[in-house]
Amino acid sequence: MTAVVKCPTCRRPVEWSEESAYRPFCSERCRLIDLGAWLTEQHKIPDADAGPADDESRVEEARGEPS
């Protein structure tokens, strides 16, 4: 029996098998939406050692502003 999971982006059922080229996503579109969320830091892994000032300095660095 093949497992069925929900697409992390749109929540549609996806069969977890070799035929599902984009698993765990249902399509390339959903995969790219998720990738974009990581690239724009809408999704991020929390850093227990970082404080609010660290986040602000990273934004300034990304913009090319001096710290």
N, C-alpha and C positions, 0 to 999 in steps of 0.2 A: 504494500500500500504506500502510495506517494503522499508525503506531507503537503499540506496546503497552508501557506502563510499569507498575511495581509501585506500589501505593498505599503512601505513606510510613508509614501507620499500621498497616495489617493485612497488607500485602505481597500482596494480591490483584491480579491483572492488570487494568489499566484501559486501554481503548482511548483514545488521544489524538486526539479528534475533537470537532467542535462538538456532537455528541450527548451527550458526557460532561460534564454540567453541573458536576460537582464536581472535574474534573481538576486536579491530579494525584491527587486522592482518589477512592475508589470510591463514597463516599456522604457525605451531610451529617453523619452520625454521626462518621465518620473525620475529616472536616474540623474539626468542633467539638472532638474529642479533641485534635487537634494545636493548635488555637487555645488551648485550656485549658492545654496544656503550656507554650506561650509566655507566657501570662499569669501562670502560677505560677512562671516562670523555671526550669522543668525543662529547657527549651531556651533557650539564650542565645548571643549572639555574644560571643566572648571579647574583652576589652579589654586590649591589651598594656601599656597604661600604668597600669592599675588594680592595686592590691595587695590582699591579704586585708583590710586595714583599711577599704578603700573598700567592699568587699562588706558588711562588718558595719555601716558607717554607713548604707548604703542600706536595709538591713533595719530599722534603728532608725527611719529617716525614714518608711518605709512603715507602721510601727506607730504613728507619731506621737510617738515618744520623742525627747527632746532629745539632741543629740550632744555 
